[in-house]
């Protein structure tokens, strides 16, 4: 009874194209059956006479069409009942206690600091770290396939800036948690704390070795 009174975490809304998708699948499946009926009938007709290269060609067509039909059928399960989910994040604290939140692992992949500037990767990591989630349940991993020293030093600077950025986001309830997007926004509230964080970010960026790119 207690679970029934809890607010929902999500809702499911069927999409209007469900009927059209099912009708299309029915027509397409009928066409496939007709095609295979024709292939099998032609193959039996050829096999009843002297085997020729035409029978082998027909058999290869049946195999090819069977593979394509299987690929099509395997994708139809996603279209038979398309839905739209709406999440109610604000209800999570009402349903779960913070200590019961599941652990969340976030992997950030990069390989080439020249094609993927470390400043972009740094902003991604900082925005994830500043996400409104229990800190002891959130783990952020960086996978640098290129083993770049530039990326390593850039993240060392990002770690220093995170000590100022993360508390700032929590205290001011910042929505745009990527530092680059936040300081580019014209809708941000300008204040002493904002200017201090912005200056701190500029100092750390200018001291980072990725500027040699």
Buried (B, 14 or more C-beta within 10 A) or exposed (E): EEEEEEEEBEEEEEEEEBEEBBEEBEEBBEEBEEBBEEBEEBBEEBEEEEEEEEBEEBBEBBEEBEEEBEEEEEEBEEBEEEEEEEEEEEBBEEEEEEEEBEEEEBEBEBEEBEEBBBBEBBBBBBBBBBBEBEEEBBEBEBEBEBEBEBBBBBBEBBBBBBEBBBEBBEEBEBEBBBBBEBBEEEEBEEEEEBEEBBEBBEEBBEEBBBEEE
